[in-house]
Amino acid sequence: MNAWHGTMTKGGIFSVKSAYKVQMEDNRRRSVRGVQGTSAGSSLQKEHWAGIWAMNCPGKIKHFIWRLAHNSLAVRMNLERRGMELDTRCVMCNRLNEDSAHLLFKCKFAKHLCWELGLEEKRQHLSELQNAEETIKVLLKMEKRDQIYVCVTLYQWWRERNNVREGERRKSPAEVAFIIQAQAEEFLKNPELPVHASREGVEHWKRPAEDVLKINSDGSFNPNTGAGGWGAVIRNSMGQVVKAGAGHIHHALDAFHTEVIAALEGVKMAEMAGMTNVVLETDAILLKYALVNNSFRLSSVGGLIHEIKAIADACFSSFSCCHCNRGCNQVAHAFADIGCNGPRGTIQYWESPPIGVDVLMASDCAVSTV
């Protein structure tokens, strides 16, 4: 009865916050008596929780690490303990039971990934720890660079696992490592990441300079059918459409494949229109990095990326690629949806926005700056 009474505020009103405090205090007392609490991470010291939230990475990665600390990731062994009947073998290797320790540190594909990133020694150490609490303590004691790389690796490997579970093609360790390196280096270059994005901080599409044309491209992928679509729109410094296009992709390898095709089609449209100064804007950060180095030359999309670079070098006086968030790429996204939902083999072109997309374009022009 005392425990239930403690869930009330001073005014006698029940609140989730006060109930949470009571639960955490009960977990602490049980831990002191040598009894395991309700979650693997419940006995962590307050400074360890503060350390997680103080890490220099986005909130979604911090939240992932917090769930790892509580052993609350939806790995198959945890789902079985909660009463679900399912195959408990690892999604990635299809061999051993999938708990957090196996998936993140012991799976043979996780080992290959860590070897690609030069993190094998760190992986080996973490794989030998007994529980999530010890894992978090070791993680928080790492040097800043190692800490960021390990956190991003764990998060991206979890995302890759979920994508494979949903039917997408499993990326090679080199492909996943490339994504991790790009993100980790970006976080290390920006020591002050905002904790919460304000409405004033929301990014919008920006108009190009007066003598430049901007291509926005986007891809759409349906993992259930393996089909997809591409969309691209070219706009001038007034925000007006110069050319737009969308097409259906009957067979796509994965979402990144559709992003590369969309960029290629956008560049081709610019080439056919005789444009000289071009900026390609995409919300796929992996595409941006693929276009500025040769890391993907041997990948399944290496030929397409080479074609984009060849057109840019041969046909444009100036060409650059920049990354934007999804909010800046809504028009291209709408065209990609048109392509994905169109009949097989369909390709459409416009010189003015179709109904529906015109509303998004008007919104872009209303808030955009150069």
N, C-alpha and C positions, 0 to 999 in steps of 0.2 A: 504493500500500500504506500510506503514511503517513496518507493521508486516512481510510482505513478504520480504521486503528489509533486514530485520534483520536476515533472514535465510541464508544470504550470508556471506562467510568468508571475511576477509579484502581484499582478492584478487578478490572479486566479484564472487566467485564460491559457488554454493549451496552445503551444506553438511547436512547429517542427524543430526550430532552433534549440529550444529548451530541451526537447526530447533527445535531440542529438547529443547535447552536452551530458545528459544523464547516461546515455548509452556509452559514450566515450569514457566517462568516469567509472562505469561498471566494468568496462573492458580493462581499464588500468588496474582496478582492484583485483580482478581475476588474474591478470598477468603477474601481479606482485605475489599472489598466492600460488603461482606455478600452474595455473589453469589457462589453457589457450583461449584467447578471445574469439570474437566472432569473425575476424578477418585477419589475414596474415600480416597486414601492416598496422594493426591497431595499437601495438606497443611502441611504435616509433616515437621518439622524443619530438616535442614541439619544434625544436630547432631544425629537425630533419624535414618536417613538413614545410617550414619556412624556406629551407634550402631548395626544395622542389619548386616552389612558386617564384623563387628569386632567380632561377636559371634563365639564361639569355636565349630563349627560344619561344616560339608562339604558344599561346594558351592551349591549343589542341595537343601539342606534344607534352606539355606539363600535365594535362589531364590524363593522357595515356600513361605517363610515368606514375601518376597518383593511383590509377587503376591497377597498374602492375604491382605497386607496393601493397595494395589491398588484396592481391590475388583475385581480382574481379574481372579480368579479361574473359571474354566469351570463347575461351579455348574449349575443345571438345570434352576434356576430362571434367572441367568445371560445369559444363552443361549437363553431363551425365550425373554428377553429384546432385544437381538440382532437379533430377527426376526425368530428364529427357532420354528417350531411347534413340540412340544414334551410333554410327560407326565412330569409334574414338581414335582411329588412326590419324596421324598428322596429315593435314591438308596438303602440305608441300612434298613430303617424301613418301607418304602412304605406307609407312613401315611401323613405327612405334606409336604408343599412346601420346596424344597431343596435350601436354600441359604447358604452362608458360616456360618452364625451364627447358623442355625439349625444343619447343618451337623457336625460341629466341636464341638459345645458346648451343644446343646439341644436335639439332637437325643437320643433316649433311649439307643441305643447300645454304643454311645459315653459316656454316663453316666456310663454304666457298666464298660467300659474300664478304665475310670478315677478312679472309685472306686477300681478296681484291682490294680492300680498304686499308690493309696493314694493321688490322685490329685483332689479329689472331691471338696475340698474347693476352689482350684484355678479355676476349671471349673465353679463353681457357680459364682465366682466373674467375670470371663470373659464373662459369658453368660448374665450378667446384664448390660454390657457396650453398648453404643448406636451405635457405628460405629467402622470401622477398625482402624481409627486413635487412638482412645482411647485404643483399644486392644493392638496395638503396643507399645504405651507409657507405659502401665502397664507391658507388657512383658519385656521391656528393663530395668525396675526398679527392676525386680525380682533378688533374689540371684542367683549366677551362677548355682548351682545345679538344682534349680527349673526351671530356664530359659532353661537349656539344656533338662531337662525332658519334659517340656511343648512343646518345639519346635519339639523334636523327636516324641512326641505323636501326635501332629497335622499332621506332615508329614506322619507318618506311617498310621494314620487313613485315610488320603487322598489316599494313595497308596492302602490300603485295599478296600476303596470304589471303586476305579478304577478297581481293580481285580474282585470285585463282579459284577460290571457293564459289564465286559467282559465275565462273565459266570463262574468264578471260585467259589469254595465253600467258604462261609464266615467263616473265622476262628473264634474261640471262643474268648471272651475277654481275657481269660488267655493266649491263644497262642499269640495274638497280644501284650499283655503286656510283655510276655517273650522276644519277639524281641526288643521291646522298651527298656527294662531294659538292655539287652545285648549291644545295640548300645550306649545308653546314658552313661553307665559305661565306655565303651571303649573311648568315647570322653572325659570324665572327667579324664581318666588316661593319656591322651595325650594332655596336655595344648597347645602345639604348633603344630597345624595342618597346613600343607602347603596350601597356597592359590591357587597356580597353580602347577600342577605336570609337571616337566621338563622331557624331553626325557631321561635324565640320571637317573631320579628317577623311570622309569617304571620297574616294577618287572617282572622277568622271572622265569620259572621253575628251581628249584634247585635240583641237584642230592643228593640222600641220602648218609649217611656215608657208609664206605666200607662194614660193616657187617649188613647193614639195607636195607630193601626193601621198596619202597614207592608205595602205592596205590593211584592213582588219580581217583576219581569217579565223575560222573555228571548225572543228570536226565534231561529229556526233556518232556514237557507237552503241549498238544494241547487242549486248553479250548473249542474249537468248537466241538471236538469229544469226549473229556474225555479220550482219549488214550494218551499214553506216551511211553517213552523208557528209558533204563538205559545203561550206559557205564562205564567201569572200566578198568584201565590198571595198571599193576605192573611192575616197572622198578628197575634195580639195580644201583649201584654206577657209572657204566659206561654209564648210560642212555639207556641201552638195555632192550628190552621187555622180561620179563619172562613169562607173561601171560596177555592176554587181552580178554575182553568179551563184548557182547552187547545183549540186549534183548528187545522185544516188550512188553509193558504193555497194555493189552486190556482195562482195566478200572482203571484209577488213580483218586484219590480224588482231588489232586491239585499238583502244582509243587513241594512242599516240600515232598509229598508222593513219587514222583519219585526219589528225591535226597536220601531219606532214603533207598529205594530199591536198588539204585545203590551202596551205601556204603555197604549194607549187601551182595550183590553179590560179590563185590570186596573182602570183608573179607572172604567169603566162598571160593573164588578162592585161597587166600593165605593159608587158612586152608588145603585145599585139596593138595596143593603143599608142605606141611610140613614146611612152613616158620616159623621162630621163632621171629625175631626182625622186627617189622612192624610199619610203619607210614602211617596213612590215611590222605590224603590231599583233601580238598573240598572247593569250592567257596561259599558254603551255610553256612553262619555264624550261622544260627539257628541250623543246624545239629551239628556243633561243640559243642555248648552249651548244646544241648540235650544229647550228649554223656558224658559230664562231670558232669551232675547233674541229679536229678530225676524229673525235672519239667514236663516232658512229659509222665510220667508213666501211666497216666490215659487218654491220648489223643488217637486219632484214630490210630496213628502210634506207640503208646507206646510198643506194642508187638514186632514190628520190631526192635525198638531201644534196647529193652531188649535182643533180640537175638544177636545183634551185640556185646553188652557188654559181654554176656555169652560166645560167641566164643572167644573174645579177652582174657577174663580171663582164659579160659580153655586150649587154644591152643597156645598162644604166650608167650614167655619169657618177651617181652616188647612190649607195644602197646601205641601209642599216636595218637591224632587227632589234626590237625592244619588247620587253615583257610588260603586261598590264594585268590588272585584276579582272574578274569576271564582269564587274559593273561597267568597265570600259569597253567591253566586247559584246554587249547585248545584241547589237544589230547583226554582227557576223554569226552569233549563236542562233538567231532567228532564221537566217538563211540556211544554216547547217540543218536545222530542224526541217525546213522545207525540203532539202535534199534527201534527208533520211526517210521522210515519210512519202516521198514521191515514188512513182513506178520504177521498176528495175531499169537501169540504164538511162534514166532521164537526166538531162542537163538543161538548165534554163539560165538565160541572161536577161538583165534589166538595165535600162539607163535611167530609170526613176524607181523609187521604192514601191513595192506592191502594198496593197491594203494590209494593215496590221503592222508591217515593218515601218511604215511611214510615221507611226506614232512614236516608236522608239527613236527614230532618227530626229524627230522634232524635239524630243526630250534631250538627246545628246547636244543638239545645236543650242538649246536654251541655256544649258549650264556649262558648255565647253568654253575653254580658253585656248590660246595658242601655246 
